[in-house]
Amino acid sequence: MPRRKKGPPAPLPQGWTLTDSEKKSWRLGPIVGQGGFGLIYLASQRLDAPVSPDSGFVIKVELAENGPLFTELKFYQRAVKQESLHKWRTSHRLDFLGIPAYWGSGRSEYNGTWYRFMVVERLGSDLNKVCERNGGRLKTETVLKLGCRLLHVLEFIHEKEYVHGDIKAANLLLGYRDPRQVYLADYGLSYRYCPDGLHKEYKEDPKRRHDGTIEYTSRDAHKGAANSRRGDLEVLGYCLLHWLCGTLPWSSLLRNPLLVQEAKTSLMAKLPHSVLELSGPGDGMAAVALFLQHVKHLDYKDKPDYQYLRDVLVARVVRKDELLDFSRPEAEQQQQKGRAREKNNSGFGETASPRAARVRTAARGASRPGALPADGKETEADAGDQWESAILQRHKRTKVVPPARPLHAPSGQSPVTEKAKTTQAKRGVRWAKAERIANAQDNDWWTEDSEQENHQKQSLPESSALLQARGIQGASGDAEDQRSAS
């Protein structure tokens, strides 16, 4: 029988001492936060002095009969032991993993009422406040980097037989000492999906339909089924989409959970087009569409390919550093427009917009004669795999620099300088030729890449659906070249 949930308890007095299960004593300070079922206090291990405003500890307090804190305690005690956390970070070559440190827990009585408490690392502001300050959105690279970090956290807790179940900006907290770090907090809705290595069966419970935060609830949870690993990743995918666009297709339907469920089902069924058609940055939307495409094909008990999902996200990141930029996305757009104008005015290459438009057109599966299978019908899997191939393909362009101006050497110039003059003049000719070649390559980038993919398809096993899709792309590119030549 589930534990009863009551509201927050009456506040405890500052200076009150709590003793945890390991006999460590903690002094309560002022209240610094409040959740739906509990209060959060500053705390200190020093009992002979008031709690410092800069203390690095907080204590979450709930009524003893409440369920969320009990669930969170069990998660920390079973899954987040410091030695296993350190071992996992080392094996995955990570300096940081965004799970708050756990310091102790226990029960205490005050004025005849029993309380349950948990001592954890103090954290800073939540990501929801950052999004509100930025008009609901985050920068594209920030979203993609954040997604990679959260995938590490989810992979760890999934290996420890738990799912989080409530990933959202309000549960993502910045570090108190280092705001560049982000932690996934609040495990009150976590669920042990695989106790002792035995995955629980899929079972729908009408009483639990639409559990969780309605904007991000997974399709399984909408049906009343407990979350599994695919549910956590689906929720994360909706979060990434929200942070990129500032809204979700069902944001106006939140009062009707059934309509929200139908909207999510429709979006997942029509991938990738349903995501690419939303208003958001092209590179980020393509990455999220690939992300959700992988989640869509997972069965309830399947283990996700976490590394593939990280590769999908990081492939669209230009700056590979670990810094997260939480400034307003409008500045990002202005910088991109400025770079595009500079590039266009220089006379070399093209602006970002036409190229992005061509990639988005290709990603949406633009109709090309000769691109359909032999039976003339393009299945959803064919279209998705063909689009995935186009998005992940890397295109290299010859570096083009301005041709050198002739050197005018003064009289009596040394032979070395005359030789340098001749060499630089020859380079100018080569650079001009390279520019013409680069422009020609760029105009036919799709055809060249398709020919390469078609060649790879012939040399690899034909059982791969992805390679079949790439072969289709190559055929379409060849057909288009023939029409252009005629």
C-alpha positions as CSV (number, residue, x, y, z in Angstrom):
1,M,0.0,0.0,0.0
2,P,1.5,3.4,-1.0
3,R,2.4,5.8,1.8
4,R,0.0,8.7,2.4
5,K,1.2,12.1,1.3
6,K,0.6,15.2,3.4
7,G,1.7,18.8,3.0
8,P,4.8,20.3,4.5
9,P,5.3,19.9,8.3
10,A,5.3,22.7,10.8
11,P,8.7,24.5,10.8
12,L,11.3,23.3,13.3
13,P,13.2,26.0,15.4
14,Q,16.6,27.2,14.3
15,G,19.3,25.7,16.4
16,W,17.4,22.4,16.8
17,T,19.8,19.4,16.7
18,L,19.0,16.3,14.6
19,T,21.0,13.1,15.0
20,D,21.2,10.8,12.0
21,S,21.3,7.0,11.9
22,E,25.2,7.0,12.1
23,K,25.1,9.2,15.3
24,K,26.2,12.3,13.6
25,S,24.6,15.5,14.9
26,W,23.4,18.4,12.7
27,R,22.3,21.9,13.8
28,L,19.4,23.4,11.9
29,G,19.6,26.9,10.4
30,P,17.1,29.0,8.5
31,I,14.6,27.6,6.0
32,V,16.0,28.1,2.4
33,G,13.5,26.1,0.4
34,Q,10.2,24.3,0.4
35,G,8.8,21.5,-1.7
36,G,5.3,20.0,-2.0
37,F,5.8,17.8,1.1
38,G,8.8,19.1,3.0
39,L,11.0,22.0,4.1
40,I,14.7,22.5,3.4
41,Y,17.0,24.0,6.1
42,L,20.6,25.2,6.1
43,A,22.6,22.9,8.4
44,S,26.0,22.6,10.0
45,Q,28.0,20.0,11.9
46,R,29.1,22.7,14.4
47,L,26.7,22.6,17.3
48,D,28.3,25.4,19.3
49,A,27.6,28.2,16.8
50,P,24.8,29.5,14.5
51,V,24.7,28.0,11.1
52,S,26.8,30.0,8.6
53,P,24.9,31.5,5.6
54,D,27.7,29.9,3.5
55,S,27.2,26.4,4.8
56,G,27.6,23.6,2.3
57,F,24.9,21.4,3.8
58,V,21.1,21.3,3.7
59,I,18.6,19.1,5.5
60,K,15.3,18.0,3.8
61,V,12.6,17.4,6.4
62,E,9.2,15.7,5.9
63,L,6.6,14.1,8.1
64,A,7.7,10.6,8.9
65,E,4.6,9.0,7.2
66,N,5.2,10.8,3.9
67,G,6.4,8.7,1.0
68,P,8.6,10.9,-1.3
69,L,11.5,11.4,1.1
70,F,11.4,7.8,2.1
71,T,11.7,6.8,-1.6
72,E,14.5,9.2,-2.1
73,L,16.4,7.9,1.0
74,K,16.1,4.3,-0.3
75,F,17.5,5.4,-3.6
76,Y,20.6,7.1,-2.1
77,Q,21.2,4.2,0.3
78,R,21.0,1.5,-2.4
79,A,22.3,3.3,-5.5
80,V,24.6,6.2,-4.6
81,K,27.3,4.9,-2.3
82,Q,30.4,7.0,-2.6
83,E,32.7,4.2,-3.4
84,S,30.5,2.9,-6.3
85,L,30.1,6.5,-7.6
86,H,33.8,7.1,-7.6
87,K,34.5,3.7,-9.3
88,W,31.9,4.5,-12.0
89,R,33.3,8.0,-12.7
90,T,36.8,6.5,-13.0
91,S,35.7,3.8,-15.4
92,H,33.9,6.3,-17.6
93,R,36.7,8.9,-17.4
94,L,34.5,11.5,-15.9
95,D,35.6,14.3,-13.5
96,F,32.1,15.1,-12.5
97,L,28.7,13.3,-12.3
98,G,25.7,15.4,-11.5
99,I,24.2,13.6,-8.5
100,P,24.1,15.5,-5.2
101,A,26.2,14.1,-2.4
102,Y,24.4,12.3,0.4
103,W,25.6,12.8,4.0
104,G,23.1,11.1,6.2
105,S,19.5,10.6,7.3
106,G,17.3,9.6,10.2
107,R,14.2,10.2,12.2
108,S,13.5,12.7,15.0
109,E,10.6,13.8,17.2
110,Y,9.5,17.3,18.0
111,N,6.4,18.2,20.0
112,G,5.0,14.8,19.6
113,T,5.4,14.7,15.8
114,W,7.8,12.4,14.1
115,Y,9.9,13.7,11.2
116,R,12.1,12.1,8.6
117,F,15.2,14.0,7.4
118,M,18.0,13.6,4.9
119,V,21.3,15.6,4.8
120,V,22.6,16.4,1.3
121,E,25.0,18.7,-0.5
122,R,23.8,22.3,-0.8
123,L,23.0,23.4,-4.3
124,G,22.2,26.7,-6.0
125,S,19.3,28.0,-8.2
126,D,17.3,25.6,-10.4
127,L,17.4,25.6,-14.2
128,N,13.8,26.6,-14.4
129,K,14.7,30.1,-13.1
130,V,17.4,30.4,-15.7
131,C,14.9,29.4,-18.5
132,E,12.4,32.0,-17.2
133,R,15.1,34.7,-17.2
134,N,15.9,33.7,-20.8
135,G,12.3,33.7,-22.1
136,G,11.9,30.0,-21.7
137,R,14.9,29.0,-23.9
138,L,18.5,28.0,-23.7
139,K,21.3,28.3,-26.2
140,T,21.6,25.3,-28.6
141,E,25.0,24.2,-27.5
142,T,24.1,24.6,-23.8
143,V,21.1,22.3,-24.4
144,L,23.1,19.7,-26.2
145,K,26.0,19.7,-23.7
146,L,23.4,19.5,-20.8
147,G,21.8,16.5,-22.5
148,C,25.1,14.7,-22.7
149,R,25.7,15.3,-19.0
150,L,22.3,14.1,-18.0
151,L,22.8,11.0,-20.1
152,H,25.8,10.1,-17.9
153,V,23.6,10.6,-14.8
154,L,20.8,8.5,-16.2
155,E,23.2,5.7,-17.4
156,F,24.6,5.5,-13.8
157,I,21.3,5.3,-12.0
158,H,19.9,2.9,-14.6
159,E,22.8,0.6,-14.0
160,K,21.9,0.8,-10.3
161,E,18.4,-0.5,-11.1
162,Y,16.6,2.8,-10.7
163,V,14.9,5.3,-13.0
164,H,14.4,9.0,-12.0
165,G,10.9,9.5,-13.4
166,D,10.6,13.3,-13.1
167,I,13.3,15.0,-15.1
168,K,12.6,18.7,-15.6
169,A,14.3,22.1,-15.3
170,A,12.9,22.5,-11.7
171,N,14.8,19.4,-10.6
172,L,18.1,20.4,-12.3
173,L,20.1,22.6,-9.9
174,L,23.3,24.5,-10.5
175,G,26.2,24.0,-8.1
176,Y,26.4,26.3,-5.1
177,R,30.2,26.6,-5.2
178,D,30.4,26.1,-9.0
179,P,27.4,27.3,-11.0
180,R,28.9,25.7,-14.2
181,Q,27.9,22.3,-12.8
182,V,24.4,21.0,-13.1
183,Y,22.9,18.3,-10.8
184,L,19.8,16.1,-11.3
185,A,18.1,16.3,-7.9
186,D,14.8,15.2,-6.2
187,Y,14.5,11.4,-6.4
188,G,11.2,11.3,-4.6
189,L,9.5,9.7,-7.7
190,S,12.4,7.4,-8.5
191,Y,11.4,3.8,-9.2
192,R,13.3,0.5,-8.9
193,Y,12.5,-0.9,-12.3
194,C,14.9,-3.9,-12.1
195,P,15.2,-5.2,-8.5
196,D,18.0,-7.8,-8.2
197,G,18.5,-7.7,-12.0
198,L,15.0,-8.8,-12.9
199,H,13.2,-6.2,-15.0
200,K,9.6,-5.6,-14.0
201,E,6.9,-6.5,-16.6
202,Y,4.9,-3.9,-18.5
203,K,1.6,-3.4,-16.7
204,E,-0.9,-0.6,-17.0
205,D,-2.6,0.7,-13.9
206,P,-5.6,3.0,-14.6
207,K,-5.2,4.7,-11.2
208,R,-1.7,5.8,-12.1
209,R,-2.4,7.3,-15.5
210,H,-0.7,10.6,-16.3
211,D,1.6,10.4,-13.3
212,G,4.5,12.9,-13.2
213,T,4.8,16.4,-14.6
214,I,2.3,16.5,-17.4
215,E,4.5,18.4,-19.9
216,Y,7.1,15.7,-19.9
217,T,5.3,12.6,-18.8
218,S,6.3,9.6,-21.0
219,R,3.8,7.7,-23.1
220,D,4.1,4.7,-20.8
221,A,3.2,6.8,-17.7
222,H,0.3,8.3,-19.6
223,K,-1.1,4.8,-19.8
224,G,-0.5,4.1,-16.1
225,A,2.6,1.9,-16.6
226,A,5.7,2.4,-14.5
227,N,8.6,4.2,-16.1
228,S,11.5,2.2,-17.5
229,R,14.8,3.3,-19.0
230,R,13.0,4.3,-22.2
231,G,10.6,6.4,-20.2
232,D,13.4,8.4,-18.6
233,L,15.0,9.1,-22.0
234,E,11.6,10.1,-23.6
235,V,11.1,12.6,-20.8
236,L,14.6,14.0,-21.3
237,G,13.9,14.3,-25.0
238,Y,10.8,16.4,-24.3
239,C,12.9,18.6,-22.0
240,L,15.6,19.2,-24.7
241,L,12.9,20.1,-27.1
242,H,11.3,22.5,-24.7
243,W,14.6,24.2,-23.9
244,L,15.4,24.7,-27.6
245,C,12.0,26.0,-28.6
246,G,10.7,27.7,-25.4
247,T,7.5,25.7,-25.7
248,L,6.1,22.3,-26.6
249,P,3.4,21.4,-29.2
250,W,1.0,20.5,-26.3
251,S,1.8,23.4,-24.0
252,S,-1.7,24.8,-24.5
253,L,-3.4,21.5,-23.7
254,L,-2.0,20.9,-20.2
255,R,-5.4,21.0,-18.6
256,N,-6.5,17.9,-20.6
257,P,-4.0,15.0,-20.0
258,L,-5.7,12.9,-22.7
259,L,-5.1,15.6,-25.4
260,V,-1.5,15.9,-24.2
261,Q,-1.1,12.1,-24.5
262,E,-2.5,12.2,-28.0
263,A,-0.1,15.0,-29.0
264,K,2.9,13.1,-27.8
265,T,1.8,10.0,-29.5
266,S,1.4,11.9,-32.8
267,L,4.8,13.6,-32.5
268,M,6.6,10.3,-31.8
269,A,4.7,8.5,-34.7
270,K,5.7,11.2,-37.2
271,L,9.4,11.5,-36.5
272,P,11.6,13.1,-37.7
273,H,9.3,15.5,-39.6
274,S,7.2,16.4,-36.5
275,V,10.3,17.7,-34.7
276,L,12.0,19.4,-37.7
277,E,8.9,21.3,-38.5
278,L,8.9,23.0,-35.1
279,S,10.3,26.5,-34.7
280,G,13.8,26.1,-33.3
281,P,17.5,26.1,-34.2
282,G,18.1,23.6,-37.1
283,D,21.1,21.8,-35.7
284,G,19.6,21.3,-32.3
285,M,16.2,20.2,-33.7
286,A,17.9,17.6,-35.9
287,A,19.8,16.2,-32.9
288,V,16.7,16.0,-30.8
289,A,14.8,14.3,-33.6
290,L,17.5,11.6,-33.8
291,F,17.5,11.3,-30.1
292,L,13.7,10.7,-30.0
293,Q,13.9,8.4,-33.0
294,H,16.2,6.1,-31.0
295,V,13.8,6.2,-28.0
296,K,10.8,5.5,-30.2
297,H,12.3,2.1,-31.3
298,L,13.1,0.9,-27.8
299,D,11.0,-1.8,-26.2
300,Y,10.0,-1.5,-22.6
301,K,12.8,-3.6,-21.3
302,D,15.5,-2.6,-23.8
303,K,18.8,-1.0,-22.7
304,P,19.3,2.3,-24.5
305,D,22.5,3.0,-26.5
306,Y,23.7,5.8,-24.3
307,Q,26.9,6.4,-26.2
308,Y,25.1,6.7,-29.5
309,L,22.8,9.3,-28.0
310,R,25.7,11.3,-26.6
311,D,27.4,11.1,-30.0
312,V,24.2,12.4,-31.7
313,L,24.1,15.4,-29.3
314,V,27.8,16.2,-29.3
315,A,28.1,16.0,-33.1
316,R,26.2,19.3,-33.3
317,V,28.4,21.0,-30.7
318,V,31.1,23.4,-32.1
319,R,32.8,24.3,-28.8
320,K,33.9,21.1,-27.1
321,D,34.7,22.6,-23.8
322,E,32.8,21.7,-20.7
323,L,31.4,25.2,-20.0
324,L,27.7,25.8,-20.0
325,D,26.6,29.2,-21.3
326,F,23.3,30.3,-19.7
327,S,23.0,33.7,-21.4
328,R,20.0,34.6,-23.5
329,P,19.7,32.8,-26.8
330,E,19.0,36.1,-28.6
331,A,22.7,37.0,-28.3
332,E,23.5,33.7,-30.0
333,Q,21.2,34.5,-32.9
334,Q,22.7,37.9,-33.4
335,Q,26.2,36.5,-33.4
336,Q,25.3,33.9,-36.0
337,K,23.7,36.6,-38.2
338,G,26.8,38.7,-37.9
339,R,29.1,35.8,-38.9
340,A,26.9,35.0,-41.8
341,R,27.0,38.7,-43.1
342,E,30.8,38.8,-42.7
343,K,31.2,35.6,-44.6
344,N,28.8,36.7,-47.3
345,N,30.5,40.1,-47.7
346,S,33.9,38.5,-48.0
347,G,32.9,36.8,-51.2
348,F,34.0,33.3,-50.1
349,G,31.6,30.4,-49.4
350,E,28.0,31.0,-48.5
351,T,26.0,32.2,-45.6
352,A,24.8,29.7,-43.0
353,S,21.1,30.1,-43.9
354,P,21.0,28.6,-47.5
355,R,23.2,25.7,-46.4
356,A,21.0,25.0,-43.3
357,A,18.0,25.2,-45.5
358,R,19.4,22.6,-47.8
359,V,20.3,20.3,-44.9
360,R,16.8,20.7,-43.4
361,T,15.2,20.0,-46.8
362,A,17.3,16.8,-47.2
363,A,16.5,15.9,-43.6
364,R,12.8,16.2,-44.2
365,G,13.1,13.6,-46.9
366,A,12.6,15.9,-49.9
367,S,11.2,14.0,-52.9
368,R,13.8,13.1,-55.4
369,P,13.1,11.0,-58.6
370,G,14.7,7.6,-58.3
371,A,14.9,7.8,-54.5
372,L,12.1,5.3,-53.8
373,P,12.6,1.6,-53.3
374,A,11.9,-0.8,-56.2
375,D,8.3,-1.3,-55.2
376,G,7.7,2.5,-55.4
377,K,6.7,2.8,-51.7
378,E,8.8,4.5,-49.1
379,T,8.3,3.0,-45.6
380,E,8.6,5.1,-42.4
381,A,11.7,3.2,-41.5
382,D,13.3,3.9,-44.9
383,A,12.5,7.6,-44.6
384,G,13.8,7.8,-41.0
385,D,17.1,6.0,-41.8
386,Q,17.6,8.0,-45.0
387,W,17.2,11.2,-43.0
388,E,19.5,10.0,-40.2
389,S,22.2,9.3,-42.8
390,A,21.9,12.8,-44.2
391,I,22.1,14.5,-40.8
392,L,25.1,12.5,-39.5
393,Q,27.1,12.9,-42.7
394,R,30.1,15.3,-42.3
395,H,30.9,17.6,-45.2
396,K,34.5,18.8,-45.6
397,R,35.2,21.9,-47.7
398,T,38.6,23.0,-49.1
399,K,39.9,26.0,-47.1
400,V,39.7,29.1,-49.3
401,V,41.9,32.1,-48.6
402,P,42.2,35.3,-50.6
403,P,44.8,35.3,-53.4
404,A,48.1,37.0,-52.5
405,R,48.9,40.4,-54.0
406,P,52.2,40.6,-56.0
407,L,55.1,41.8,-54.0
408,H,56.9,44.9,-55.2
409,A,60.5,44.5,-54.0
410,P,62.7,47.5,-53.8
411,S,65.9,47.7,-55.8
412,G,68.8,45.6,-54.5
413,Q,66.4,43.1,-53.1
414,S,68.0,39.9,-51.8
415,P,67.6,36.6,-53.8
416,V,65.8,35.1,-50.8
417,T,63.1,37.8,-51.0
418,E,62.7,37.4,-54.8
419,K,62.2,33.6,-54.3
420,A,59.6,34.3,-51.7
421,K,57.9,36.7,-54.1
422,T,57.7,34.0,-56.8
423,T,56.5,31.3,-54.3
424,Q,53.7,33.6,-53.0
425,A,52.6,34.4,-56.6
426,K,52.3,30.7,-57.4
427,R,50.3,30.2,-54.2
428,G,47.9,32.9,-55.3
429,V,47.2,30.9,-58.5
430,R,46.7,27.7,-56.5
431,W,44.4,29.5,-54.0
432,A,42.2,30.9,-56.8
433,K,42.0,27.4,-58.3
434,A,41.1,25.9,-54.9
435,E,38.4,28.5,-54.5
436,R,36.8,27.5,-57.8
437,I,37.0,23.8,-56.9
438,A,35.5,24.4,-53.5
439,N,32.6,26.3,-54.9
440,A,31.9,23.5,-57.4
441,Q,32.1,20.9,-54.7
442,D,29.8,22.9,-52.5
443,N,27.2,23.2,-55.3
444,D,27.2,19.4,-55.7
445,W,27.7,18.4,-52.1
446,W,24.7,16.1,-51.9
447,T,25.6,14.2,-55.0
448,E,29.2,13.6,-53.9
449,D,28.3,12.4,-50.5
450,S,25.6,10.2,-51.9
451,E,28.1,8.5,-54.3
452,Q,30.4,7.9,-51.3
453,E,27.6,6.4,-49.3
454,N,26.5,4.2,-52.3
455,H,30.1,2.9,-52.6
456,Q,30.1,2.1,-48.9
457,K,26.8,0.3,-49.2
458,Q,28.2,-2.0,-51.9
459,S,31.1,-2.9,-49.7
460,L,29.2,-3.6,-46.5
461,P,26.4,-6.2,-45.6
462,E,23.1,-5.3,-47.2
463,S,21.1,-6.4,-44.1
464,S,21.5,-3.0,-42.4
465,A,18.5,-0.8,-42.8
466,L,20.6,2.3,-42.4
467,L,22.9,1.3,-45.3
468,Q,19.9,0.5,-47.4
469,A,18.6,4.0,-46.8
470,R,22.0,5.5,-47.6
471,G,22.0,3.5,-50.9
472,I,18.7,5.0,-51.7
473,Q,20.1,8.5,-51.2
474,G,23.0,7.7,-53.5
475,A,20.7,6.6,-56.2
476,S,18.7,9.8,-55.9
477,G,21.8,11.9,-56.1
478,D,23.0,10.1,-59.2
479,A,19.6,10.5,-60.9
480,E,19.6,14.2,-60.1
481,D,23.1,14.5,-61.6
482,Q,21.9,12.8,-64.8
483,R,19.0,15.1,-65.1
484,S,21.2,18.2,-64.5
485,A,23.6,17.0,-67.2
486,S,20.9,16.5,-69.7
